Each structure stands twice: as C-alpha cells, then as structure tokens.
Amino acid sequence: MALGSDGNTYAWGQNYYGQLGDGTNTDSNTPVQVQAPAGVTFTSISGGGLHSVAL
C-alpha cells in the first residue's frame, strides 16, 4: 500500500479477500487505486498478509 502524492491511496498484491480495496478479488502486480468513500482522504495506512487498514 502507498499514499500517493496525488492524495490517492494505492495497493497491490494478493486480493483473495478484497484486501486491495478496489472492489474486486483479483490479484494485482501493479498498483490499483483504492476506492475511498466520497469526501474521504486517508492519512495513514497499514497492511498485512490478509488485511489492509486505512484511516
């Protein structure tokens, strides 16, 4: 996971449980934009093998 300089959040890797936050269960070797709720900007992110957290 990464916070982009454009204000967006990106994730990549395994996505079996939807942990990439892109609305799919498709793994990605390249960064995909996380779908944040309208008006929400994440300021802190963390992830592990089976989870992702964005605040």
C-alpha positions as protocol buffer text, in pm:
chain_id: "A"
residue {
  index: 1
  type: MET
  ca { x: 0 y: 0 z: 0 }
}
residue {
  index: 2
  type: ALA
  ca { x: 106 y: 356 z: -68 }
}
residue {
  index: 3
  type: LEU
  ca { x: -26 y: 707 z: -20 }
}
residue {
  index: 4
  type: GLY
  ca { x: 28 y: 888 z: -349 }
}
residue {
  index: 5
  type: SER
  ca { x: 141 y: 1248 z: -383 }
}
residue {
  index: 6
  type: ASP
  ca { x: -187 y: 1295 z: -573 }
}
residue {
  index: 7
  type: GLY
  ca { x: -382 y: 1229 z: -250 }
}
residue {
  index: 8
  type: ASN
  ca { x: -499 y: 884 z: -359 }
}
residue {
  index: 9
  type: THR
  ca { x: -424 y: 550 z: -194 }
}
residue {
  index: 10
  type: TYR
  ca { x: -287 y: 258 z: -393 }
}
residue {
  index: 11
  type: ALA
  ca { x: -250 y: -113 z: -317 }
}
residue {
  index: 12
  type: TRP
  ca { x: -115 y: -422 z: -494 }
}
residue {
  index: 13
  type: GLY
  ca { x: -56 y: -790 z: -424 }
}
residue {
  index: 14
  type: GLN
  ca { x: -292 y: -1072 z: -335 }
}
residue {
  index: 15
  type: ASN
  ca { x: -660 y: -986 z: -320 }
}
residue {
  index: 16
  type: TYR
  ca { x: -843 y: -1310 z: -234 }
}
residue {
  index: 17
  type: TYR
  ca { x: -1042 y: -1140 z: 43 }
}
residue {
  index: 18
  type: GLY
  ca { x: -1074 y: -800 z: -127 }
}
residue {
  index: 19
  type: GLN
  ca { x: -793 y: -650 z: 79 }
}
residue {
  index: 20
  type: LEU
  ca { x: -676 y: -428 z: -209 }
}
residue {
  index: 21
  type: GLY
  ca { x: -991 y: -218 z: -168 }
}
residue {
  index: 22
  type: ASP
  ca { x: -1060 y: -191 z: -541 }
}
residue {
  index: 23
  type: GLY
  ca { x: -1398 y: -367 z: -532 }
}
residue {
  index: 24
  type: THR
  ca { x: -1265 y: -694 z: -681 }
}
residue {
  index: 25
  type: ASN
  ca { x: -1100 y: -1017 z: -568 }
}
residue {
  index: 26
  type: THR
  ca { x: -839 y: -1003 z: -846 }
}
residue {
  index: 27
  type: ASP
  ca { x: -469 y: -1007 z: -753 }
}
residue {
  index: 28
  type: SER
  ca { x: -262 y: -722 z: -895 }
}
residue {
  index: 29
  type: ASN
  ca { x: 113 y: -697 z: -957 }
}
residue {
  index: 30
  type: THR
  ca { x: 79 y: -324 z: -1026 }
}
residue {
  index: 31
  type: PRO
  ca { x: -74 y: -56 z: -800 }
}
residue {
  index: 32
  type: VAL
  ca { x: -452 y: -13 z: -819 }
}
residue {
  index: 33
  type: GLN
  ca { x: -636 y: 284 z: -672 }
}
residue {
  index: 34
  type: VAL
  ca { x: -826 y: 211 z: -352 }
}
residue {
  index: 35
  type: GLN
  ca { x: -1192 y: 312 z: -374 }
}
residue {
  index: 36
  type: ALA
  ca { x: -1239 y: 553 z: -83 }
}
residue {
  index: 37
  type: PRO
  ca { x: -1585 y: 682 z: 9 }
}
residue {
  index: 38
  type: ALA
  ca { x: -1671 y: 1023 z: -139 }
}
residue {
  index: 39
  type: GLY
  ca { x: -1505 y: 1306 z: 52 }
}
residue {
  index: 40
  type: VAL
  ca { x: -1269 y: 1076 z: 245 }
}
residue {
  index: 41
  type: THR
  ca { x: -891 y: 1127 z: 238 }
}
residue {
  index: 42
  type: PHE
  ca { x: -675 y: 862 z: 404 }
}
residue {
  index: 43
  type: THR
  ca { x: -384 y: 986 z: 615 }
}
residue {
  index: 44
  type: SER
  ca { x: -248 y: 657 z: 750 }
}
residue {
  index: 45
  type: ILE
  ca { x: -237 y: 307 z: 601 }
}
residue {
  index: 46
  type: SER
  ca { x: -117 y: -38 z: 706 }
}
residue {
  index: 47
  type: GLY
  ca { x: -142 y: -386 z: 564 }
}
residue {
  index: 48
  type: GLY
  ca { x: -53 y: -747 z: 629 }
}
residue {
  index: 49
  type: GLY
  ca { x: -92 y: -1084 z: 463 }
}
residue {
  index: 50
  type: LEU
  ca { x: -471 y: -1095 z: 486 }
}
residue {
  index: 51
  type: HIS
  ca { x: -576 y: -740 z: 574 }
}
residue {
  index: 52
  type: SER
  ca { x: -545 y: -373 z: 493 }
}
residue {
  index: 53
  type: VAL
  ca { x: -637 y: -73 z: 707 }
}
residue {
  index: 54
  type: ALA
  ca { x: -672 y: 290 z: 601 }
}
residue {
  index: 55
  type: LEU
  ca { x: -757 y: 577 z: 836 }
}
